[in-house]
């Protein structure tokens, strides 16, 4: 019996470097808890090395959007936690 295994990161990179839809790649990365921003950057660097500059730019842009969305999500979580702390603090005094 042949046991072929591919790491989730390798599958992600293969999808990102291929012609698949970015949403499929995103969904895979998110569902497996992968660091998709870093993986997109690695994919883009691979494209630069292979002189696929248009694809590299597209992948770098995706990585930038993900990083921006992560920052916004973290700030929203921080704001919500701060609101809860202030609400509890207000009730204690």
Order of alpha helices (4+ residues) and beta strands (2+ residues): alpha-alpha-alpha-alpha
